[in-house]
Amino acid sequence: MVDVKSLSDYELQNELNKLGFSPGPILPSTRKVYEKKLVQLLVSPPCASTVMNGPCELDRAQDDDDSEETQGFHH
Protein backbone atom coordinates (compact mmCIF):
# COMPACT_ATOMS: atom_id res chain seq x y z
CA MET A 1 0.00 0.00 0.00
CA VAL A 2 1.04 3.61 -0.55
CA ASP A 3 2.87 5.22 2.37
CA VAL A 4 0.42 8.08 2.76
CA LYS A 5 2.57 10.09 5.15
CA SER A 6 5.49 10.18 2.72
CA LEU A 7 3.44 11.66 -0.14
CA SER A 8 3.82 15.31 -1.01
CA ASP A 9 0.69 17.47 -0.81
CA TYR A 10 0.41 17.31 -4.60
CA GLU A 11 0.78 13.51 -4.67
CA LEU A 12 -1.78 13.13 -1.88
CA GLN A 13 -4.25 15.26 -3.81
CA ASN A 14 -3.52 13.32 -7.00
CA GLU A 15 -4.09 9.92 -5.32
CA LEU A 16 -7.40 11.11 -3.86
CA ASN A 17 -8.50 12.38 -7.28
CA LYS A 18 -7.64 9.01 -8.89
CA LEU A 19 -9.97 7.31 -6.41
CA GLY A 20 -12.83 9.67 -7.24
CA PHE A 21 -12.52 11.99 -4.23
CA SER A 22 -11.96 15.71 -4.85
CA PRO A 23 -10.11 17.16 -1.87
CA GLY A 24 -10.00 20.84 -1.03
CA PRO A 25 -6.69 22.57 -0.52
CA ILE A 26 -4.23 20.40 1.38
CA LEU A 27 -2.90 22.48 4.25
CA PRO A 28 -1.08 21.52 7.44
CA SER A 29 -4.45 21.74 9.22
CA THR A 30 -6.31 19.50 6.72
CA ARG A 31 -3.57 17.08 5.69
CA LYS A 32 -4.30 14.49 8.40
CA VAL A 33 -7.96 14.38 7.39
CA TYR A 34 -7.04 13.75 3.76
CA GLU A 35 -4.41 11.15 4.72
CA LYS A 36 -7.10 9.27 6.66
CA LYS A 37 -9.52 9.56 3.76
CA LEU A 38 -6.95 8.17 1.32
CA VAL A 39 -6.27 5.19 3.59
CA GLN A 40 -10.03 4.52 3.84
CA LEU A 41 -10.39 4.66 0.05
CA LEU A 42 -7.40 2.37 -0.48
CA VAL A 43 -8.70 -0.19 2.01
CA SER A 44 -12.26 -0.22 0.70
CA PRO A 45 -12.91 1.65 -2.54
CA PRO A 46 -16.40 3.13 -2.66
CA CYS A 47 -19.07 1.43 -4.77
CA ALA A 48 -21.29 4.50 -4.62
CA SER A 49 -19.91 6.24 -7.69
CA THR A 50 -21.86 5.71 -10.90
CA VAL A 51 -18.84 4.28 -12.70
CA MET A 52 -18.21 1.57 -10.10
CA ASN A 53 -21.83 0.93 -9.19
CA GLY A 54 -22.54 -1.54 -11.99
CA PRO A 55 -19.59 -3.92 -11.53
CA CYS A 56 -19.92 -3.93 -7.73
CA GLU A 57 -23.58 -4.85 -7.91
CA LEU A 58 -22.92 -7.47 -10.58
CA ASP A 59 -20.21 -9.10 -8.49
CA ARG A 60 -22.52 -9.29 -5.50
CA ALA A 61 -25.37 -10.70 -7.58
CA GLN A 62 -23.13 -13.37 -9.09
CA ASP A 63 -21.81 -14.37 -5.68
CA ASP A 64 -25.36 -14.68 -4.34
CA ASP A 65 -26.50 -16.71 -7.37
CA ASP A 66 -23.54 -19.07 -7.12
CA SER A 67 -24.15 -19.82 -3.45
CA GLU A 68 -27.87 -20.43 -4.05
CA GLU A 69 -27.15 -22.77 -6.98
CA THR A 70 -24.60 -24.68 -4.95
CA GLN A 71 -27.07 -25.06 -2.08
CA GLY A 72 -29.74 -26.17 -4.56
CA PHE A 73 -27.54 -28.97 -5.93
CA HIS A 74 -26.80 -30.32 -2.46
CA HIS A 75 -30.47 -30.79 -1.62
N, C-alpha and C positions, 0 to 999 in steps of 0.2 A: 504494500500500500504506500501511497505518497506520504512523505514526511511533511505534514502540513506546516509545522512550525518552521521548517527550513525554507519554505517558499517565500519569494519576494511578494510584496503587495500586489504587483502586477500579475504574477503567476497565480496567486491565490484567487484573484478576480477572474482570471482566465479559466481556471479549473472549475470554478462555480458556474461560469457561463456555459462551459461545455456540458455540464450536467443539467442545464435548463433553469438555473437559478440566477437572477440578475441582482447582484449585490449593489448597495449604494457605495459611496466612497469608503475605501478602506483606510481607516485612521487608527492611531494607537488605541483609541477608546472603543473602536468597533471591531478591531482585528480578531479578538478572542471569539466574539460571536460568530464571525464568518469562518474561523477555523473550525469551530464546533459544527457549524452547518455543513461544511465540506466533508467532515468525517461522517456525519449522519448520512449524507448523500452517497458517499463511497460505500458505506456499510449496507445500506438498503436504498437503492435508487427508487425514486417515486414512480408509481404507476399512474399517477393522476394526470399527467400531461397527455394531450390528445395524441401525440405521436406514439407514446408507449402504451396507451390504454388498450389498443387492440391486441398486440402480442401477449400482454400480461393476462388479459382475460382469456385468450385462447389457450394459453398454457394451463391455466387453472381448470378450464373446462375439459381439456384433454386428460389431465390428471384425474379429475373426478370420474370421467367416463371409463378410463382404464380400470380404476379400482372397482367400479360397479360391475363391469364386465367380468373381471376376475372373480369377484364374489359370486356372480351369477353362474359361472362355470363350476364352482366348487359345490353348489347346491344341487 
